[in-house]
Structure formats: structure tokens, C-alpha cells
Amino acid sequence: MRILIVSLLAGFLLVVPGSGLAHAKTCPAPAYPSANGRYTEGVKAKHIGCADAYKLLTKQYACRVKNGPEGRCVKLVMHFACREDRYSDFYSPSFVSTVTCTSNRKKVTWSYEQSKTVA
């Protein structure tokens, strides 16, 4: 009977991974590249280091503002596909955006607030 219990327990441990779960780490929000905006939260990075996540933020920002203060970046940035969800009141002088960039298992998420008039 004890052999059966030990066998079942060993089989259960093989099916349920313990430490194999990857948790997203939170990196401190870096300085915003423009005086007319700010990062609103820490950067969430999964399967990628904070230094590389910061490089992605900087490159995505440069790509985005090429089209003006309310520009968007619709191409791959450092092999990441990025999408933005923006929120703004029609009369508000600024907008808040949540950016999610993914590449295979890597994922970086951050939020920023920026003025609509000047980049």
C-alpha cells in the first residue's frame, strides 16, 4: 500500500511543475525620454531582463513619436510585436496608454501618460 502511495505522489509531482512557473518581474519605471510625459507604473518583464526591457521602451518610444505626439509604432521593435491600448477624455490635454510587447515567450508591459500636443 505504501508503494502505491509513493508511486502516485511521484507521478503527481511529475505532472504538476513546481518551480517551472515563470513569474513576471517588475522593474522600476525609467525616466521618460520627453519632458511632456511620464511612465505611470513599473515595467513588467517576463523572460527578459530589465536592461533589455528598457532598451525596448526606448526604441518603441522613438518609433512612436516619429509620427507626432499621438503617433503609433506599427512595426516590429527589436523583434517584438507591440500594441497599445489608449485612454483619453476628448477634452483632456493628455492620454494614458498601456503598451504590451511580445516575442515568443518574452513579454514586456508598461504604461505611460503623454501630452497630446508636444512629444
Secondary structure, DSSP 8 states (H G I E B T S, - for coil): -HHHHHHHHHHHHHHS-STT----EEE-----SSTTEEE-S-EEEESS-HHHHHHHHHHHHHHHHTT-TT----S-BTTBEEEEEEE--TT-SEEEEEEEEEETTEEEEEEEEEESS--
